Amino acid sequence: EERPAALDPTPDGAALSIDGKINFVLLAAVIALVLMSGVWKPGITFDVWGTHVALQNLVRDVALVGVTLASLA
């Protein structure tokens, strides 16, 4: 008894694609922001309720919130 040939699940000429390519851009932004906060040292600090916050950390954190909102959108 012959078995029918198994069908190839991938159609001929189907292009490989990745969904969510924008997430690679957002991931690169996160890496760049973390590296920026370690390299950029402007020497400016702010006193926020008794805690000294460096400018580079404030910029990083605000930008990370922006990246998070962009990811959710």
C-alpha positions in Angstrom: 0.0 0.0 0.0 1.4 3.4 -1.0 1.2 6.4 1.3 0.5 9.8 -0.2 3.5 12.1 -0.4 3.8 14.5 2.5 3.0 18.0 1.6 5.7 20.7 2.1 4.3 23.1 4.7 6.3 26.0 3.2 5.0 27.4 0.0 7.5 27.8 -2.8 9.1 31.2 -3.0 7.9 32.2 0.5 10.0 35.0 1.9 11.2 34.8 5.5 9.9 37.7 7.5 10.2 38.9 11.1 7.3 40.5 12.8 8.0 43.4 15.2 11.1 44.8 13.5 10.6 48.1 15.3 11.5 46.3 18.5 15.1 45.9 17.3 15.3 49.7 17.0 13.8 50.2 20.4 16.3 47.6 21.9 19.1 49.5 20.2 17.8 52.7 21.8 17.8 51.2 25.2 21.4 50.0 24.8 22.5 53.4 23.5 20.8 55.2 26.4 22.4 53.0 29.0 25.9 53.4 27.4 25.3 57.2 27.1 24.6 57.5 30.8 27.8 55.8 31.6 30.0 57.8 29.2 28.5 61.3 29.2 29.4 63.1 32.5 28.3 66.7 32.3 28.8 67.2 36.0 25.3 68.7 36.5 23.2 67.3 39.4 19.7 68.2 40.6 18.4 67.8 44.2 15.1 65.9 44.0 13.5 65.7 47.5 17.0 65.3 49.1 18.4 62.9 46.5 21.1 64.0 44.1 20.2 63.1 40.6 22.8 63.4 37.8 21.7 65.0 34.5 22.8 61.9 32.5 20.7 59.6 34.6 17.6 61.9 34.4 17.9 62.1 30.6 18.3 58.3 30.4 15.3 57.6 32.6 13.0 60.0 30.8 14.1 58.6 27.4 13.6 55.0 28.7 10.0 56.0 29.7 9.6 57.3 26.1 10.9 54.1 24.6 8.6 52.1 26.8 5.6 54.2 25.7 6.7 53.8 22.0 6.9 50.0 22.5 3.4 49.9 24.0 2.0 52.0 21.1 
